[in-house]
Amino acid sequence: MADEKIRWTNNVKTLEKEKITTIGDALVSAAFVSYIGPFNAKFRSDLWNSQWIGDITAKAIPYTEGVDPLFVLSTAADQAIWKTEGLPDDRFSVENAAIVNACSRYPLLIDPQLQGIKWIKGKEGSEMMNITLTQDKWLKRVEHALAQGMCLMIESIQENVDPMLDPLLSKQFVKKGKNFVVKIGSEEVEIMPSFKLYLQTKLQNPHYKPETCAFCTIINFIVTESGLEDQLLASVVRVEKPDLEATKEELVSKQNQFLVTLSKLESDLLKNLSEADPDTILTNITLIESLETTKATSTEIQRQQIEAKETEKTINNMREVYRRVAAEGSTLYFLLITLNIVNHMY
């Protein structure tokens, strides 16, 4: 346990500092979740990094030097799980995922390239119910999802969301007996605690009513130029050097899995120790064997992580040959979608 002692000693020191700095860190992170979702990457960075941190400093509110809301809201293991579920690898997308997971209001994704909906489908699996507000009997399907505690995705919503959904979006839940009910249309429907709701629009720049903005957490999933460049690079390499891209994808998947496994092993280690009887801890053979297995697995994963990072560097250098093609494709895409600024006919 010598290695663990070093890590835990450092953790204790960090936690002692965080007793004081949690106030500012939580303030920045809560504002990040509540307000920053609709904006692009540059505006987000300027807002929290310059204005909010500057304001907190001016008001002498304690916070961690160099605080990053993304790492307050999520761990490296969380981010690895999201990427294995189909989330793009760029920071902007990871910020969006952190907001989706932390927000208390229902998330409304501005998602013209369908990147957000792809990730949500990977996250929630085949059990998720998808509907649009233009199909027949959509209200019955909403009621069914509420009563069964399902995950519901309402796709392709327009700027005017049907007012019948307002009581649900604003969470006007009334307790009746042990359960909560919500009025949808003329019916009172029981709502199960496991119910989840996501909304998605394909509109590039929607203008929602103030009520909709208040009811939902609006999150901008529009692809960024650097994010699209990385995705196009993968597509080009997949055509030109399919073996290389397959190796890269396998490596990324393996590294994400390493982070998830390490996080679980550390949790199991602490759980086993906390549940052990202090009087018999040194003679508890089962516990000692469990700790040995956990430690050996952890050491092996850390060794493989180092090897994987070296291999990834080599692969990335080989992929860079095609970077110019991906950059040109990304630039062309963003030029085309902004032609409407020159003339509305586009």
N, C-alpha and C positions, 0 to 999 in steps of 0.2 A: 504493500500500500504506500510505499515511499513516494512514488510519482504523484499519487492522489493527494498525499499530504501537502505537496507543493501547490497543487492546483487549488485545493480547498482553502489553504492559508491565503492565497491570493484572492479567492472568492469572498472570504470573510472581510478582507480589507476593502474590497470593492463595495460590498453590501453596507459596510459602516459609512462609506462616503455617500452611498445612495440614499441613506436615511435622510440626508439633508437635501441632496440635489434632485430627488424624485419630484418635488413640487414643480420646478421649472420644466423638467423633462416631460412630465405628464401634461403640463399646460401646452407646450409646443405640440405634443403628439395628438392631444384632443382637438386642438385647432386644425391640425393637419388633416385629421379624419373628417371634421365637420365642414371645412371651408375650401380645401385645396383641390378637391376632386375634379371640378370642371376645367381646370387650367392646363396649359401645356407645360413641358418640362422646364423651360427657361423661366417662365413666370413663377412656377412653384418654387424653384430654387431661390430666386430673388426674394420671394415673399417670406419664406420661413428662415432662410439663412441670413438675410440682411435685416429685414424689417422686424420680424418677430423676435429674433435673438437680440437685436439692438434694443427693442422695447423692454424686454425682460431684464437686460443688463442695466438699462437706465433706471428701472424700478427696483433694482437691487434684489430681484428674486433669484434664489440660488438654483443653479442648473449645472449639469455636467459639461465641462469644457469640451467643445467639439461634438456636442450631442447631435445624433442623426435620428429623426423621428422614425425612419424606416426600421432601424434596429431596436428602437424602443417597442414598436408595434409587432415585430417579428424576429425570430431567430434565423440563423443560417440554415438550420434543419427545416424550419417552416418554408423558407424560400426554395429549398431543394425539393420539397414535396410538391409545391406549386408548379415547379418547372417540369417535374415528371408527369404532372397532370395535363401538360400542354401549354403552359404559360410561356410566352416569349421571354428570352433571357435578358432583355435590356432593363435598366433600372426603372424607367418610366412604368413599364408593365408590372414590375414587382411592387412598386409603390401602389399601383391600382389594386393589386391583389391584397395588400396589407389593409387598404381602406375598406375593401369589400368584407374582409374577415373581422374588422374591428367596429364597423359602423352599427349603430342600433336601429337606424331607419332602414327601410328597404332600399337596396342599391338600384339605381337606374343607369345603365351603361350606354354611353354614346359610342356606338360600335359599328361604323360603316364598313370596316374591313372584316368584321366577324371574328376578331381575335379574342375578344372577351367572352363571347358566347361559346367559342370552342373550348376555352379553359374551363368555364363553368360546367359544360357537359362532361369534360374529363374529371372534374372535381366531384360532381354529384352522381355521375354514372347513369346507367340506363333507366333508373327509377324515376328520373325527373320528367315531369309532364310539361310539354311545350304547347302553347296555344297562341293564337293571334286574336285581336279584338274584332276582326272582320269575319271570322268563321262562325258557322251556325252553332247555337247553344253553348257559346263560350262561357256564359255565366254559370251554367250547370256544372261545367268542368272546374270552374273556380271553387264553387261550393263543395264539390267532391274532394278537391285537393285540401281544402280547409278541414273538412270533417275527417279525412284519412291521415292528416298530418304529413302530406307529401311535400316534395319540393316542386315549386311551380315557376316556370319561366314564361313571361308574357313577351313575345317577340314583336319586333317591327311596330312599336307604338308610334303614333304621330304626336304633333305638338299639343293637341287637345286630348287628354286622357279622359276616358268615359267617367262622368261624375258618379256612376254607381260604384266605382272602385274607391271613392274618397274615404268612406268609413274604414275600409281595410288599410289603405295607404297611411291614413292618419292614426291608425291603431285605436279606433274608438271601440275598445273591447269592454264588455260589461260582464261582471262575474255573476253567474247563476249556479248556485250550489257549489260544486267543487271545480266547475269548468267555466271557461270564458266563451261568450258568444259575440258575434259581430253581425250587424245588419247589412246584408247585400241585397240591393233592390228592395223587395217587400218581405224577404225572408230573413229570419234570424238563424244564423248558422253557427254551430259549435266549432270552435277553433282548437285544434290539438297543439300542444307545446312544440311538437317536432316540425310544424309547418314552416316552410321557408319560401320567400318570394323574391324573384329577380325580375327586373324590367329591362328591356333592351330596345334601342332605336337605331335604325340605319341612317338617320338624318345626320348630315355633316355638321350643321350648326343650328340645332333646334332652339326655339325660344319658348320656354315653358311658362305657364302661369306661376305667379308667386306661391300659390298654394301647393303646386306640384313640387316646386323647389324646396318648400318647407317640409313637405311630407317625406320626400325621398332624398337619399344621398346621391347626387349626380356625379358620375365618374367618367372622365374622358379617356376612352380606350383607343382614340384615333392613333394610328401608327405614327411613330416619329421617324425622321429622316435617317438617323443612325440605326434605329431598330429595323427599318425596312432594308437598309443596306446589308445588315447582318443576315437577314432572312434571304435576301436575293443572293448573297454570297454562298449560302448553304445550297440554294437551288442550282446555281451555276456549277459548283463543285460536284453536286450530285449527278449532273449530266456529264461533265468533263472527266471527273475522277470519282466514280461511284464508290470504289473500294475505300478511298480516303475519307469520304463523307460518312460512310457506314461506320468506319472505325471511330471517327470523331463523335458521332451520335451515341455509339455504344459506350465510349469513354465518359461523356457527359452524364449519361444515365447512371453509369457505375459510380461516378463521383457524388452525384446527388444521393444515391442509395447509401454510400459510405457515411455521409453526414447524418442521414436519418437513423442508420443503425448505431452510429456512435452516440447520438443523443439518447437513444433507447437504452443502450448499455449503461451509460452514466446514470440514468434514472433508476434502472434495475439495481445497480450497485448500491446506490443510496437507500433504496427501498429495503433491500436485503439486510443492510447494516442496521437501519433504524428499527426493523422488526425483530432483530436478534436479541436474545436475553444476554445482558452484559455479564452475568455471572458465568455463563457457559460458552461465551463467544469463542474462546481459544480451543475448546474441545468439540465445537460443533463442526463435525467433518463435512456434513452436507453444505453448510454455509461456506466453509473454506474452499471446497471443491468448486462451488458456484462462483466464488470470487476469483479463483484461479482461471476458470474458463472465461469469465467476463474479461479479465485483464489480458489473457492471451489473445482473445478475439480482437480486443481494442488495439493492442500493439500491432497485430497483423494488419488490421485495417489502416492504421496510421502509416505503416510501411508501404502498403499498396497505394495510399493516397499520394505519397511522395513520388513513387514511380509513375503514377497516372499523370501527375502535374508535369513531369519531365516529358512524357510522351505527348501530352497535349501541346506543350510548347513547340515541339518538332512539327506536329500536324498543323498547328496554326501558321507557322512560318511557310509551310508548303501551300496552304490555302491562300495566303496573301497575294500570290501571283494573280489571282482572279479578282482582287479587291477593286480594281479600276472599273471592271465591267459592272460589278454590283453598285458601285458609287454612281456610275452614269445612269443605271436603271432607276435608282432611287431618286436622283435629281430630275429625271424625265417625268417620273410619276408626280412629283410635287409641283413641277411646272404645269403639267396638264390640269391638275385639280384646282390650281389657282388662276387659270385662264379667265374664269368668270369675273375676277376682279377687274380685268382689262375691259371686258364687255359682257353684259348679262346674257347675250345670245349663247355663250359657251356653257 
